[in-house]
């Protein structure tokens, strides 16, 4: 509680400093809204389930103080995943950012950068989370600090220091998560990114490693990533490995087709398959139609094939919607 209070005071002080700055850029702000919803019909072992859902709703405000200082606040309304509550409101981001020349510094409740490029290349967050986000390698946002330095148009580095608990969890210890990333763009349209982070608890260091390669053409894009999590949840020798491959092809000004294939696997410890209930592979195939700016509609097929032979393949047909204001 004391740590959170100090953070709030520090952010308030930084906002006051930023507001006092004067230069040629006029202050401006804008609200934003983003909503994810869907209808789906799922099939497994002869059983069928139909459902309408609103999986996410984001409400926020972005403010530019001047050419160097900006801030953002986002409320995240989503399904908590347990209990009787259908939707719960979280504070997703609340931060101040300073940017000048090649350096940017962000402080507060931040959207993290460990899978930002992967999520951007995948491009369909309203349909399915990126691999690391889906399998909880890391949280999409957390309290802390991020520094990014752009050496050139081809090379940039980032450093993060966060609580390591995510934006939904109250801080229960003083252990911090430290991350390092590097992004390389050796030729036009090609991106290579490497990321590593660690957090030590109970004398065990959880470590994550991510490698990503993405290419964007005139009307298509491809992405591939490898993700490793060592000592997951700070449990010795419980390790995860995962691959994700995805691509998009633009058929016209309003229509795209896309596909994705994921594999998640874990090791065995003394013949104990500790993560067998979560291991498996995923296939997504679909199209996206954008009738007007800010509206995306996607009919798609999703299939999860569990590694556990006692479990059946789960297939589902979705119609996903995204509304952005």
N, C-alpha and C positions, 0 to 999 in steps of 0.2 A: 504494500500500500504506500509506504514511504517513497519507494522508487518511482511509482506511478505519479505521485504528487510532484516530485522533483521534475519529472519529464514534462508534465503539464505546465509548470511554472517556466521551465526553460523554453518551451515552444512559444508561450505567451511573450516572453522577453524578446525572442527572435522576431516574432511578428511585429512587435513595436519598433524594433530596429529597422526592419525592412520597410515599414510604412513611413519611417522618417527619411528614407533615402529619396533623393531627387535626381532625375536624369531625363533623357528625351523620350522614354517610353511611358505612355499614359497607363495609369492603373485601370484594370478592367477585370470583370469576372463573369462567369456564366454557370447556370445550373445544368445538370445532366441527369438523364434517366435511362436505365437499361433494364429490360425485362426478358427473362427466358421462360418459355412455356412449351408444353408439348401434349400431344395425345399419342399413346402407344398401345400396342397389342402384343403381348409376350406369350411365348409358347415354350413349354418344357415338359417332356415325358407325357404328352397327351393332354396336359392341362393348359388352359388359356386364361389370361387376365387382361382386362382393358382398363385404362386409366387416363384421366386428364390431370395435368400437373402444372403448377407454377414453381419451377425449381429455384429461381433466383430473381431478385429485384434489387437493383442498385439505384440509390438516390444520392446525389452529391452536388458539390459546388467547387469550382476551380477559380482561383483568383491570382491575377498577375499584379504584383505591387509595382514592379519596374522591370527593366531588362535583365536584372540579376536575381530578383527574389519572386518566388511564386509559392502557392500553397494549394492543398487539395484536401477535401473532406468527403468521405464516402460512407453511407450507411448500407449495409448488406442485409437484406431480408431473405432468409432461406430456411429450409427444412432442417431442424436440429438433429434429425436422425434417430431420436429416442424419446420415449415418454408420450404424453398426450398432446403436446403442443404441435400444431401443424406448421407454424412459421415463427421464427425468432429473429429479432433485430440485433445485429452486431455492428459495432463501429469497425469498419474494414480498413480505412486509411484516414489519417489526420496528421499531416506533416508539412514542414516547411522545406523548400528547396532553394539552394543558392547555386547559380550557374554563371561562370565567367570564363571566356576563352575556352580552354580545353578541359576545365575542371568543373565538376558538379558535386555538391554535397547535399544530402538529404537527411533529415532528422525527425523522428516521431514514429507514428504507426504507419509503416511503409508497405507498399507493394514490392515484394522482393524480386530479384533479378536472376535467380538461379535457373529458372526455366522460362524466362520472358521471351527469349528469341524462339524457343521451340513452340511456345503457345502462339506466337505471331505467325510463324511459318505454317503451323497446323491450321489456324484461322477459323476454327469452328468450336470455340469454347462453349457456345450455347447448346451445342449438341453433345459434346463429351469433353471432359477435362484432359489436359495434357498428361503424359505418362506419370511424371513425378508427382503432380498434384493428385491424380486419381489414386495412386498407390501410397500416398502419404510419405514420400521421401523427404518432403519439406512442406512447410506451409506457404501459401501464396502471399501472406502478409504477416508482419511481426513488428514489435517495438524495437527500435534500434537506430542504426546509423549506416548509411551507404555512401561511399566515395567512388566516383567514376572519373577516369582520366583518359582523354582521347589523345593519344600520341600523334596520330595522323588519321587520314581518311581510311587507312588500311588496318590500323591497330589501336585497340583500346583495352584498358584494364579496369577492374572493379574490385572493391573490398567492402565487406559487410561485417558488422558486429551487431548481433541481435540477441534477444532474450532466448530464442530457441523454442518457445512454447506455442507460437502461433497467435493469431489475433482473437481466438475464441477462448483462450485459457488464461486465467489469472496467474500471474507469476508466483511460483511457489519456492523458488531458490534463487541464488545469485550466479548460477552457471550461465555463461554466454556461449552463443554459437558464432564461430568465425568462418568466413567464406572468402575465397579468392577466385576471380574469373578473368579470362582473357578472350577477346573476340578478334578474329583475324579475317580480313576481306582481301585475299591475295589477288583476285581478279574481279572484274565487274560481275555482279549478281551472285557471286559465291561467298558463303559465310562459313567459317569454322569457329566453333566455340568450345572451350574447356572450362570446367568449373570443379572446385573442390571445397568442401567444408567439413568441420568437425565440431563436436560438442562432447565434453567429458563429464560423465556422472558415474558414481559408484566405482571409481577407478577404472572405468571402461570408456574408451573413446569411440563414439559412433562417428563414422566417416562416410561421406557421400562423394561420388565421382561421376561426372557427367561429360560426355563428348557428343557434340552435335555438328552435323554438316547439312547445310541447306543451300538450295539453288533456286533462283527465281528467273524464269524466262519472260518473254513477251506476254504469253497467255497461259502459262503453266508454272507450277512450282513443285519441288520435291524436298523432302526432309527426312533425315534419319538420325536416330540418337541411341546411345548406349548409356545405361544408368546402373550404377552399382551402389549398394548400401551395405556397409560393413558394420557388424555389431549393432544391428537394428534395435532401436529402443534401448540402447546401451546394455544389451545382453550379449555376452561373449560368444563369438563364432556363429551368430545367427545372421546370415548374409543373404541379400537379395540381388538378383541380376535381371536386367530388363532391356528389351529392344523395342523401338517404335519406328515404323516407317509410314509415311503418308505423302499424298500427292493430290494436286488439284489441276484441273484443266478448264479453261474458260471457253465455253461454247459460243457465247455472245455477250452483249453488253449487260444482260440481266441474268444469265444462267451459267452455272458451273457444275461440274461433276467432280467427285472426290472419293478417295478411298484411304483406308488406314489398316495397318496390321500391327498388333502388339503381342509381346510374349513376356510373361513374368515367371521367374523360377527362383527357387530357394535351395539351399544346401540341406543335407541331412546331418544330424548330430547323433551319433551312436544309434543309427537306424531309426531315428525319430524325425519324421518329416514335419517339422514344427510349423510350416506355413502352407501345408498342402491344401487347406481349404480356400486359400486366396490365389494359388498358382494357377496359371492357365494362359490361354491365348484369346485375342479379341480381333474380330473383323468388323469393319464399318464400311458400307458402300452407300452412296447417295448422291443427290443433286441439291443445289441451292438455287432458289429463284428470288430475285430482288425486284419486286414490282415498282417500288418507289424508294427513294433514299431514306435509310433508317429502318427499313423493314426487310427481314430475311425469312424465307420459308423453305424448309428442307424436309422432303420425304426421304427416309433412309432406312436401311436394314442394318441391324446390329446382332452379332452372335458371339456369345462367350462360351468357350470350350474349356471346362475345368480340367486340370491335370488329374484330379482325383477320379479314378475310374468308377467310383460308386455314384458320382454325380452326372446328371444328364446335361447336354448342351442346352443353353438358354438362348432362344432366338426371339427377336422383337422387331416389329415394324413401327417406325416412328414418323410423326409429322412434328417437327420442331419449329418454333417461332422465336424470332428475336426482334424486339422493338427498341429503337434508340432515338432519344430526343436530345 
